[in-house]
Amino acid sequence: EDELKAAKFNEAEINAMESYTQSADAGRQFANAGKLKTTSFSNLKAAKGEAK
């Protein structure tokens, strides 16, 4: 908790993190290429966003 209170905005780190994102479609293509399969977890709520 103390670490969170002491946190400071770092635009360079935000930009670095955002550069690692990809679209849901790109994620699906990656999963399909690796022959990965969907796994459902009944105890988790759906996240807000474009992925389904």
N, CA, C and O atoms as CSV, one atom per row, in Angstrom:
chain,resi,resn,atom,element,x,y,z
A,1,GLU,N,N,0.829,-1.190,0.000
A,1,GLU,CA,C,0.000,0.000,0.000
A,1,GLU,C,C,0.875,1.257,0.000
A,1,GLU,O,O,0.579,2.216,-0.712
A,2,ASP,N,N,1.940,1.256,0.788
A,2,ASP,CA,C,2.838,2.414,0.814
A,2,ASP,C,C,3.462,2.653,-0.557
A,2,ASP,O,O,3.667,3.793,-0.973
A,3,GLU,N,N,3.758,1.555,-1.248
A,3,GLU,CA,C,4.346,1.673,-2.570
A,3,GLU,C,C,3.374,2.356,-3.532
A,3,GLU,O,O,3.780,3.174,-4.357
A,4,LEU,N,N,2.091,2.016,-3.422
A,4,LEU,CA,C,1.083,2.642,-4.271
A,4,LEU,C,C,0.940,4.122,-3.964
A,4,LEU,O,O,0.785,4.935,-4.876
A,5,LYS,N,N,0.989,4.473,-2.703
A,5,LYS,CA,C,0.871,5.878,-2.312
A,5,LYS,C,C,2.053,6.694,-2.809
A,5,LYS,O,O,1.908,7.881,-3.101
A,6,ALA,N,N,3.216,6.072,-2.907
A,6,ALA,CA,C,4.425,6.775,-3.332
A,6,ALA,C,C,4.592,6.784,-4.853
A,6,ALA,O,O,5.519,7.410,-5.367
A,7,ALA,N,N,3.708,6.098,-5.574
A,7,ALA,CA,C,3.838,5.984,-7.027
A,7,ALA,C,C,3.711,7.342,-7.699
A,7,ALA,O,O,2.947,8.205,-7.266
A,8,LYS,N,N,4.477,7.506,-8.764
A,8,LYS,CA,C,4.447,8.743,-9.544
A,8,LYS,C,C,4.183,8.388,-11.010
A,8,LYS,O,O,4.584,7.327,-11.487
A,9,PHE,N,N,3.510,9.284,-11.703
A,9,PHE,CA,C,3.205,9.094,-13.118
A,9,PHE,C,C,4.497,9.043,-13.925
A,9,PHE,O,O,5.386,9.876,-13.748
A,10,ASN,N,N,4.590,8.053,-14.817
A,10,ASN,CA,C,5.763,7.907,-15.664
A,10,ASN,C,C,5.271,7.656,-17.089
A,10,ASN,O,O,4.940,6.529,-17.457
A,11,GLU,N,N,5.230,8.721,-17.879
A,11,GLU,CA,C,4.681,8.632,-19.227
A,11,GLU,C,C,5.451,7.647,-20.101
A,11,GLU,O,O,4.848,6.944,-20.912
A,12,ALA,N,N,6.757,7.586,-19.950
A,12,ALA,CA,C,7.561,6.661,-20.753
A,12,ALA,C,C,7.158,5.212,-20.480
A,12,ALA,O,O,7.077,4.407,-21.408
A,13,GLU,N,N,6.907,4.878,-19.231
A,13,GLU,CA,C,6.496,3.514,-18.886
A,13,GLU,C,C,5.092,3.213,-19.404
A,13,GLU,O,O,4.824,2.102,-19.863
A,14,ILE,N,N,4.194,4.200,-19.332
A,14,ILE,CA,C,2.837,4.021,-19.872
A,14,ILE,C,C,2.924,3.743,-21.370
A,14,ILE,O,O,2.279,2.823,-21.872
A,15,ASN,N,N,3.719,4.534,-22.079
A,15,ASN,CA,C,3.880,4.336,-23.519
A,15,ASN,C,C,4.486,2.973,-23.824
A,15,ASN,O,O,4.084,2.318,-24.786
A,16,ALA,N,N,5.444,2.541,-23.018
A,16,ALA,CA,C,6.049,1.222,-23.219
A,16,ALA,C,C,5.005,0.130,-23.030
A,16,ALA,O,O,4.926,-0.794,-23.840
A,17,MET,N,N,4.204,0.222,-21.975
A,17,MET,CA,C,3.164,-0.787,-21.736
A,17,MET,C,C,2.148,-0.809,-22.868
A,17,MET,O,O,1.739,-1.881,-23.314
A,18,GLU,N,N,1.737,0.366,-23.336
A,18,GLU,CA,C,0.750,0.431,-24.410
A,18,GLU,C,C,1.293,-0.157,-25.707
A,18,GLU,O,O,0.523,-0.645,-26.534
A,19,SER,N,N,2.606,-0.117,-25.894
A,19,SER,CA,C,3.190,-0.673,-27.115
A,19,SER,C,C,3.100,-2.196,-27.146
A,19,SER,O,O,3.267,-2.797,-28.207
A,20,TYR,N,N,2.842,-2.829,-26.009
A,20,TYR,CA,C,2.744,-4.283,-25.938
A,20,TYR,C,C,1.334,-4.793,-26.225
A,20,TYR,O,O,1.132,-6.004,-26.310
A,21,THR,N,N,0.358,-3.904,-26.377
A,21,THR,CA,C,-1.024,-4.337,-26.580
A,21,THR,C,C,-1.247,-4.796,-28.017
A,21,THR,O,O,-0.500,-4.433,-28.926
A,22,GLN,N,N,-2.280,-5.594,-28.199
A,22,GLN,CA,C,-2.686,-6.004,-29.531
A,22,GLN,C,C,-4.204,-6.108,-29.557
A,22,GLN,O,O,-4.850,-6.165,-28.510
A,23,SER,N,N,-4.754,-6.131,-30.733
A,23,SER,CA,C,-6.208,-6.216,-30.863
A,23,SER,C,C,-6.681,-7.635,-30.546
A,23,SER,O,O,-5.896,-8.584,-30.537
A,24,ALA,N,N,-7.971,-7.750,-30.290
A,24,ALA,CA,C,-8.558,-9.068,-30.040
A,24,ALA,C,C,-8.387,-9.954,-31.268
A,24,ALA,O,O,-8.136,-11.152,-31.139
A,25,ASP,N,N,-8.521,-9.369,-32.459
A,25,ASP,CA,C,-8.370,-10.144,-33.689
A,25,ASP,C,C,-6.943,-10.672,-33.826
A,25,ASP,O,O,-6.743,-11.821,-34.217
A,26,ALA,N,N,-5.954,-9.840,-33.506
A,26,ALA,CA,C,-4.558,-10.285,-33.566
A,26,ALA,C,C,-4.314,-11.403,-32.556
A,26,ALA,O,O,-3.566,-12.341,-32.832
A,27,GLY,N,N,-4.936,-11.304,-31.405
A,27,GLY,CA,C,-4.817,-12.352,-30.396
A,27,GLY,C,C,-5.422,-13.660,-30.867
A,27,GLY,O,O,-4.861,-14.732,-30.640
A,28,ARG,N,N,-6.575,-13.567,-31.527
A,28,ARG,CA,C,-7.219,-14.768,-32.067
A,28,ARG,C,C,-6.343,-15.420,-33.136
A,28,ARG,O,O,-6.197,-16.641,-33.171
A,29,GLN,N,N,-5.762,-14.588,-34.008
A,29,GLN,CA,C,-4.893,-15.123,-35.057
A,29,GLN,C,C,-3.683,-15.827,-34.451
A,29,GLN,O,O,-3.281,-16.893,-34.917
A,30,PHE,N,N,-3.109,-15.233,-33.420
A,30,PHE,CA,C,-1.972,-15.842,-32.726
A,30,PHE,C,C,-2.379,-17.184,-32.122
A,30,PHE,O,O,-1.660,-18.174,-32.250
A,31,ALA,N,N,-3.535,-17.208,-31.465
A,31,ALA,CA,C,-4.015,-18.439,-30.837
A,31,ALA,C,C,-4.293,-19.514,-31.884
A,31,ALA,O,O,-3.948,-20.679,-31.688
A,32,ASN,N,N,-4.910,-19.126,-32.984
A,32,ASN,CA,C,-5.195,-20.087,-34.050
A,32,ASN,C,C,-3.910,-20.647,-34.648
A,32,ASN,O,O,-3.823,-21.844,-34.920
A,33,ALA,N,N,-2.916,-19.793,-34.853
A,33,ALA,CA,C,-1.638,-20.236,-35.416
A,33,ALA,C,C,-0.954,-21.241,-34.496
A,33,ALA,O,O,-0.282,-22.159,-34.966
A,34,GLY,N,N,-1.120,-21.072,-33.197
A,34,GLY,CA,C,-0.522,-21.984,-32.230
A,34,GLY,C,C,-1.434,-23.134,-31.844
A,34,GLY,O,O,-1.116,-23.919,-30.950
A,35,LYS,N,N,-2.583,-23.231,-32.531
A,35,LYS,CA,C,-3.580,-24.275,-32.260
A,35,LYS,C,C,-4.003,-24.291,-30.791
A,35,LYS,O,O,-4.204,-25.350,-30.197
A,36,LEU,N,N,-4.134,-23.091,-30.222
A,36,LEU,CA,C,-4.592,-22.964,-28.837
A,36,LEU,C,C,-6.110,-23.057,-28.804
A,36,LEU,O,O,-6.774,-22.697,-29.776
A,37,LYS,N,N,-6.655,-23.529,-27.710
A,37,LYS,CA,C,-8.103,-23.699,-27.582
A,37,LYS,C,C,-8.637,-22.830,-26.453
A,37,LYS,O,O,-7.934,-22.535,-25.486
A,38,THR,N,N,-9.889,-22.429,-26.596
A,38,THR,CA,C,-10.566,-21.618,-25.591
A,38,THR,C,C,-10.873,-22.454,-24.356
A,38,THR,O,O,-11.280,-23.611,-24.459
A,39,THR,N,N,-10.676,-21.861,-23.204
A,39,THR,CA,C,-11.043,-22.496,-21.941
A,39,THR,C,C,-11.964,-21.547,-21.195
A,39,THR,O,O,-11.615,-20.387,-20.979
A,40,SER,N,N,-13.125,-22.022,-20.804
A,40,SER,CA,C,-14.079,-21.193,-20.067
A,40,SER,C,C,-13.941,-21.439,-18.573
A,40,SER,O,O,-13.709,-22.564,-18.130
A,41,PHE,N,N,-14.085,-20.375,-17.812
A,41,PHE,CA,C,-14.061,-20.452,-16.358
A,41,PHE,C,C,-15.392,-19.911,-15.857
A,41,PHE,O,O,-15.640,-18.708,-15.934
A,42,SER,N,N,-16.240,-20.776,-15.350
A,42,SER,CA,C,-17.587,-20.378,-14.955
A,42,SER,C,C,-17.598,-19.414,-13.773
A,42,SER,O,O,-18.581,-18.697,-13.583
A,43,ASN,N,N,-16.543,-19.377,-12.984
A,43,ASN,CA,C,-16.524,-18.507,-11.804
A,43,ASN,C,C,-15.938,-17.122,-12.082
A,43,ASN,O,O,-15.804,-16.322,-11.157
A,44,LEU,N,N,-15.588,-16.822,-13.330
A,44,LEU,CA,C,-15.049,-15.508,-13.670
A,44,LEU,C,C,-16.067,-14.714,-14.470
A,44,LEU,O,O,-16.739,-15.253,-15.349
A,45,LYS,N,N,-16.175,-13.429,-14.158
A,45,LYS,CA,C,-17.065,-12.554,-14.907
A,45,LYS,C,C,-16.354,-12.103,-16.175
A,45,LYS,O,O,-15.126,-12.023,-16.212
A,46,ALA,N,N,-17.127,-11.809,-17.210
A,46,ALA,CA,C,-16.562,-11.324,-18.461
A,46,ALA,C,C,-15.965,-9.941,-18.251
A,46,ALA,O,O,-16.522,-9.114,-17.529
A,47,ALA,N,N,-14.842,-9.703,-18.882
A,47,ALA,CA,C,-14.190,-8.399,-18.797
A,47,ALA,C,C,-14.826,-7.454,-19.805
A,47,ALA,O,O,-15.340,-7.884,-20.837
A,48,LYS,N,N,-14.787,-6.174,-19.497
A,48,LYS,CA,C,-15.275,-5.183,-20.448
A,48,LYS,C,C,-14.222,-5.026,-21.535
A,48,LYS,O,O,-13.024,-5.047,-21.253
A,49,GLY,N,N,-14.670,-4.869,-22.778
A,49,GLY,CA,C,-13.726,-4.693,-23.869
A,49,GLY,C,C,-14.213,-5.388,-25.115
A,49,GLY,O,O,-15.348,-5.860,-25.184
A,50,GLU,N,N,-13.331,-5.444,-26.104
A,50,GLU,CA,C,-13.732,-5.991,-27.388
A,50,GLU,C,C,-13.594,-7.504,-27.483
A,50,GLU,O,O,-14.240,-8.116,-28.333
A,51,ALA,N,N,-12.781,-8.126,-26.647
A,51,ALA,CA,C,-12.569,-9.575,-26.725
A,51,ALA,C,C,-13.765,-10.330,-26.165
A,51,ALA,O,O,-14.345,-9.933,-25.154
A,52,LYS,N,N,-14.129,-11.420,-26.830
A,52,LYS,CA,C,-15.243,-12.256,-26.363
A,52,LYS,C,C,-14.952,-13.698,-26.651
A,52,LYS,O,O,-15.765,-14.567,-26.336
